[in-house]
Each structure stands twice: as C-alpha cells, then as structure tokens.
Amino acid sequence: MNTDIDMKLDVLGTEYLILERSKNEDEILGDNSGYCDKTTKKIVIAKRDSDSTLGDWDAYRRHCLRHEIIHAFMFESGLDSIESYPLEFMVDWTAMQFRKIQRAFEIAGCER
C-alpha cells in the first residue's frame, strides 16, 4: 500500500476506504495497529512510530491490513453478530470467499 495515497476497496459490493494514519492523526487507533469500522466503512492502519522496534515494518503492516480486510469481509457477510462459530463453518466460509479476499489483498498490495 502506498503510504501517501488513501485507497478504496470493494468488499462484497461495499466500498471501504483504507487509510494509513499516525496515532496522532487518528485517536481511535489508540494502542492498536489498525481497526475496521463497519459503521463508516473505513479501515485504518497505523503508520510506523519512531520508537518501533520491529525489524520488518512492511511485513507487519501487510499482516495488519489483511487482518482488517478480513474483518470487513466478516462484517459485510453478516458474521460480526455471531459470538462463536464452529470451526467447519469458518473454514467453509473462507473457502467460499477466498477468491474475493485474495483479489482484495492484491489490490491493497498486501498479498504476501
């Protein structure tokens, strides 16, 4: 993901805005590395802090982005209201949605 450009991503027909912001720019981040807001259809990923000790920030950022994109797919599939899911149900859902998720990862540049 280009850190200078915000992007839009289609998640099961719903447009999500992906933003990369510092924790000073987005107070909702708090101590988190990212979040997905289903009410505003926004995914926010934290920029690297100057005190970060991670050796490969880009790999970590891609991981966080994938995590939040999965949240968006869960929200748009109506799975956010279920408190616990049987493992097979989640495996089946992932198998059915994988191609769409893979395409979203490719568009967002976090497929690795």
N, C-alpha and C positions, 0 to 999 in steps of 0.2 A: 504494500500500500504506500502510495506517495504521501509523505507526511505533510506536504504543502497543499494538498488538494483533498477536499471533502468529496465523498462519492455517494452515489445512490446504488442500492442493491435490491433486486426483485426477490422477495421471499414469498413463494407460493402466491404470487399475484399482488402482494402488498409491498409498496416501496418503503424501504428503510434507508435512513441517512446514516452513513458511517462517518464518524468524526474522530480525529486524534487530538486530544487536548491535554494540557498540563493540569495538574491537580488544582492549581491556582485559577485556571480558566473555567473549570467545571467542579464546583464544590460537591456535587453528588458523588464524584469518584471517591472522595474520602481516602481510605487506605486501600481501596480496590484497584485492580489493574484494568478494569473495564466493567461495563454494565450494558444491559439491553433494556430499554424502556418500551414496553409494549403499548403504553398509552400514547406516546409521542412518535412511535415507530423510529426510534433512534438507538444506535449502537455507538457507545463512546469507549475508546481505548486510550489509556494513559500514555502520554509521552514519557520518555526516559527522564527520570530525575537525575540531577547532577551527582547525587550520592548513591546511585545504583551500583551494586557490586556484581551484577550479572555479566558473565563473560560474553554471551551471545544474545544481545537485546533483541535483534531482529527475529531470531527463532522464538523467543519468549513472546514477543508482540504478535507473531503469526498464531501462536498457540492461543493467546487470549482472544484474538479476533475469531478464530474458529469456534472457540467456546461460546462467545456471544452470538455468533451466527446460528449455532445450534439452538441456543435459547430462542432466537427469533423464529426459527422453524417450529420449535415446540409451541410457542405462543400462537403462531398462525395456524397450527394444526389442532388447536384446542386442548393440548395436553398439559397446559400450565395449571389447570384447575384440578387435576388428579393428584392426590397426595402421594400415592405409591403405585408403582407399575410393576407387574410381573416381568421378569427378565425377558421371556419369549416375546411378549408384546412389544417391548422396546426394540428387540432385535428385528422383528418383522417390520416395525415402523421405519427403522433405519434402512433396512434393505429396500423398502418401497420408495423412500425419499432420497436415497443416496445419490442418484444421478443429479438431482436438483441441487443438493447440498454441494456436491463436487463442483458443479458449474458455478455456484455462488463463491466457493473458495477460489476458483480460478479467476473469476472477475475481480475479486478483492485482493488477489496476489498473495494468498496465504495457504496455498495448496500443499506446501511441504511442511 
